Amino acid sequence: MNENEQNGPRPKRRYKKPAVQSIGLRAEEAVLGNCKGANTKGPNSPGNNCRPIGYCVTQSS
Amino acid sequence: MEMRLKIGETKIELVSAAADLKMGVQGAEERFLDAGGDVDVSLRVAWGDLRGPAAGEQVFDAGSLWQLYRDDTDYLFRFTSSHLGPLPYKECRFSADFNHGEVLLNRDYLNGDKPIYPLEHPVDELLIVNLLAQGHGVVVHACGVEDSDGRGYLFVGESKAGKSTTARLWDKAGGARILSDDRIIVRLQEGRLWIYGTPWHSDGGYAISARASLDHIYFLKHGKENSIQRLSNAEAVARLMACSFLPFYSPAGLDFSLAFFQRVIKTIPAEQLRFVPDERAVEFIRGQQCG
């Protein structure tokens, strides 16, 4: 006698229809297409080691 | 002139090829400077003539800041700003394994009198993202905290989800160490999952070169009360993928990242955390661990 016969038939799991769940992705953040912050050092920072142009108009978080 | 950095166990060496090209770092990157020893990545830095078209085929366009090209052997990142001018201000060529490369700087757009950080963001992060995708780990949009009992928490979320707020709350509560308030490297080392601080901080400026074990993952959401909700493994993996910095142009890198997060979620509890932005959020988490 196998284990299943000893314990009786398992109750069937109720069928659950598969569903698509969307998870949002913020592409502008995910691709590193922006500067990191207003106080970034280096060529991004006005008056630091490049011309004071402050080209970083969009910042990532 | 040489400069060495260590970010999430990755050691990077920069060697300036020009006497008038001085390198230096300021701010958070200073905490990631490293001494001698073996290196994982070796980069040559030089002035370059970037007037010509990029070599190779364009494989990715990140928008206004950079584009990626690929030739037979190398990856080529070109960085351009309309505020500086029509030409690239920087070009980075990396070998396929990202262990070697060259950073060319446009002298016309840069003032060589002052020290330059050749890997200024986003170059340093792009380099680390691609290196980790070779089978080591992933950079996650998250705040990382090590509590006084050594437990490491990853608070994951996109912009405005509450990462900086969480960092401040844990800092104010005392006894905890904040690895970063915005970017955390997750990687497998010595058979364990670790979270590492990075230089790429947010408003709070939390950025330290240290690691902690990864013991719990919380996906942040502002709420009217503190509560947690268990997520299915599939949803947790999907949320990690959506809140990470991935090489979208690399099928192998994406395959690895997905498999890596599946392993993470099989090992580490992951829940959605709705929180109120005050000290009770810290008490709530600590209470969860005791309970």
Interface residues (C-beta under 8 A of the other chain):
Chain A: Q21 I23 G24 L25 R26 E28 E29 A30 V31 L32 G33 N34 C35 K36 G37 N39 T40 K41 G42 P43 N44 N48 N49 C50 R51 I53 G54 Y55 V57 T58 S60 S61
Chain B: V25 Q26 G27 E29 F60 A62 G63 S64 L65 W66 S81 S82 H83 L84 Y89 K90 Y109 L110 N111 D113 K114 P115 I116 Y117 E120 H121 P122 E125 L126 V129 H141 E158 S159 K160 K163 D182 W200 H201 S202 D203 E235 A238 R239 M241 A242 S244 F245 L246 F248
